[in-house]
Amino acid sequence: MNYLAKSENKITEISTVKIRPNKTQPRKIFDDAQLRDLAKSISENGILQPLTVRRVSQNEFEIIAGERRLRAAVMAGYSKVPCIIVKCNDKESAMLALVENLQRCDLGMFEEARGISRLIRRYGITQEQAAKKLGKSQSTIANKLRLLNLSYDEQDWIVQAGLSERHARALLRIYDQQLRREALSKIIAQNLNVAQSEELIDDMLLGSAIKNDTEKKATRKILIRDVRIFINTINKAVSTMKQAGIKAVCNHRDNGDYIEYTVKIPK
């Protein structure tokens, strides 16, 4: 990324109608109350930190950093806002928009994860490259992306209930979506903290494992009973041949995992 020519490397007043949001902006939720507070502050003190934008056409600019300030400024009645114009491509713009939001530390966990995912997919970079750009470890990036394994409904419930990222990561231990939703409902209804949630999930996973084991044993019993039916069928067939004067010979051997049957029928 480079600043524009020296003559343009300065704070410039730009009409708000000429500035468009960044299409790769990871933040999708803007708190109305916070915007009103910021608008009030701007009305009293002005915009203390200029927006960062890039030129996308002769009369249009795209926000790289400062969409909240732009929204609040419009609410405060501003028709122009102070901006610093920088020269960068789509990839650099997306990266800077994400970094700026991450550095503010108030980006939602799922907004952050979707922003990182979009960055990786759109520009074909690895998790390691994304981690380096964002100043995070690769394991942190991987854990952030794992949050997207939760369904949109589950993500919404977690956000609305004010649960933490540790709650969300604990829920990821449950692969069965129906069981996971049941756990999430209990966590929200009982207002469980992280330790209590993990204990609940442990109990539910143990209960599920016991249930599955019981079902497997029941299925095995049914299969064993069915095998005996097949064995009886073979024995009856051999007996019928003998009664008809055919000297059929039947031998069987139990090999543990399977039963081997040999039937010899003379020509």
Summary of the structure (lengths in Angstrom):
residues: 267
radius of gyration: 32.8
end to end distance: 88.8
largest distance: 111.2
contacts: 702
relative contact order: 0.08
helix: 60%
strand: 16%
